[in-house]
Amino acid sequence: MPVHLRPLHASLAGTGGAVRRRLRRRAAAVVPVGVRRRVWYRRRFGRTFRSRAAVTFNDKVTWRILHDRRPLLEGTCDKLQMKEQAARLAGDLVRVPRTLWSGTDVAGLAGVGLPEHWVLKPNHSTQLVHMGHGRPDVDALRRTTAGWVEEDLAARTGEWAYRSARPLLLVEELVGEPGATPPDFKVFVYDGVPRLVLVHSGRSTDHRGRVYTPSWEPRPWAAGLPLGPDVPRPQRLDDMLAAAAALADGFDMLRVDFYEHDGVLWFGELTPYPGSGLVEMDRELDEELGRWWRLPELPA
């Protein structure tokens, strides 16, 4: 199943989510990841995946998942390391959300002075987020985050770079206003050149997408989401593109995510496996995103 573009459903939290994660881990231990990936690909797109015929963007993400084990990708799925990288390479262009706490047991939060609003997430996984308010309720947080530290995306989905991400929980400052996530700008960068920007809007209410060129010309696609309204050109667009190019320098393809709120450009994350290669997007967009991506020559 695609793991990167699912909404942040409450069903992922608590006891039910922990049970489902345990079942997925058991399945991952039985069926080889290459077999699982090819089954998922066929179910999603109705055709057989062939590594030597990788053409579309989904094809090439799948190719990377199955074959690419370069050290270059290590660290791109560790949120704390990503933040350090963003501060080092683009700190003059973006603000990096402050890390308020990290650890494996939420009991450690009992003595931490947190702001009125904060965000709890795993360092080594995706689509698991808890919006916190005020003093943390440790018992409730333990129920919410049951199984989060044990989550192993490298084993479950085959996304290899997650294996080097440290299994931790982290708390960071909230970007934007409570209950109103600002637009999420996802910049697709190829060989250091930003090519397209996907905008996610209304994530907490009416989740929609819209694709733009780097010069902010709208394209007729939404990348697997309902087509969203026109989004004004970001105030910090030039800085966003410059930061994306700096953070993706040396990569054949990397998606770099940002938020903009009250004129401040915030770093989001890096993504080497957008949509886990299973996004049902417009064929024209899938082909265009794939056409820019020149797959690397790998050692035997």
FENURLIN-V410034 format. One record per helix or strand of 2 or more residues. SS is the DSSP state (H for helix, E for strand). FROM is the first residue (numbers start at 1). TO is the last residue. If there is no record, write none. Layout:
# FENURLIN-V410034
[[SS:FROM:TO] [SS:FROM:TO]]
This chain:
# FENURLIN-V410034
[[H:10:12] [H:14:30] [H:33:45] [H:51:53] [H:57:67] [H:71:73] [H:79:90] [E:95:96] [E:99:103] [H:106:111] [E:117:122] [E:129:133] [H:138:144] [H:153:157] [H:160:164] [E:169:173] [E:184:190] [E:193:201] [E:208:213] [E:218:219] [E:226:227] [H:237:247] [E:254:261] [E:264:271] [H:274:277] [H:283:291]]
